[in-house]
């Protein structure tokens, strides 16, 4: 589904966020990018989406290179992104935000997609005429995911799904993703809730300072009691008192 080869990406002023990244995501797979702040996780998925400049390497989606492909065309090919911070249109209603997400979809198909979103997130159905800016943070995250679903993606990328959300809302979001996964959707998640994503993902990649420090099966990471301390700097690997 997705292949990154020698990816180097960054920002104006020769700021390199990711260096020589090789990564593959299989069709129907759930893949997680984890690591400390500033590791290059968000830059990676923003480069895939077309919002961060690629300095070297290649990004191939379903066999075709995305280099030079405009953002809109990437959406039409089956990519969708839920950005960190949600970036909704606060003055538009829930339904109007969903309509924006489905701009590449024929009008006749959009109603069915909206109902699909409301099945995943019943709260949004109850608030369909409310402005996005009046929703709670959790409801806004649901709407951001719903807006991306409206594009009928083959690959859904979500940046910091759990950030700032109550555990109950996180459960609702992951429940919706679990249902989407059973329907064959490929997921690429950037997540700061390491414990949760390691239980959900098939494979995981740890980034630090723009480079891979560990990659493998999520279950292997879950079964390693030293994983968090060795690769994420969480806890004391020796188990000693601070």
JOBELKA-V209371 format. One line per field, one symbol per residue. ss: DSSP state (2 for helix, 1 for strand, 0 for the rest). psi: psi as a letter, one per 40 degrees, with the letter a starting at -180 (. if undefined). burial: 1 if it has 9 or more other ideal C-beta (glycine too) atoms within 8 Angstrom, else 0. Layout:
ss=???
psi=???
burial=???
//
This chain:
ss=01111111111000111111111110000111110000002222222220001111111110011000002222222011110000000000122222222000002222222222222202222200001222002222222222222000001111100000002222222222222222000111110002222222001111110011111112222220002222220000000000
psi=dhhhhfhhiaiiffhhdhhfhhhihiheihhhhiiiheeeddddddddeeehhhdiaihhhfeiiehehiddddddeehihhihedfihdeiiddddddddfdehiddedddddddddddgdddddfdeiideeiiddddddddddddddefidhhhhhgdeheiiddddddddddddddddeehhhhhhhegdddddedidiihhihfeiheihahdddddeheeddddeefhahdeeii.
burial=11110111110000011100111010001111111000111111111111010100111110000100100001101111111001010001111111111100100011001101110110110011011100101111111111111110111111111100100011011101111110001111111011011101101111110111010001001100001110110000000000
//
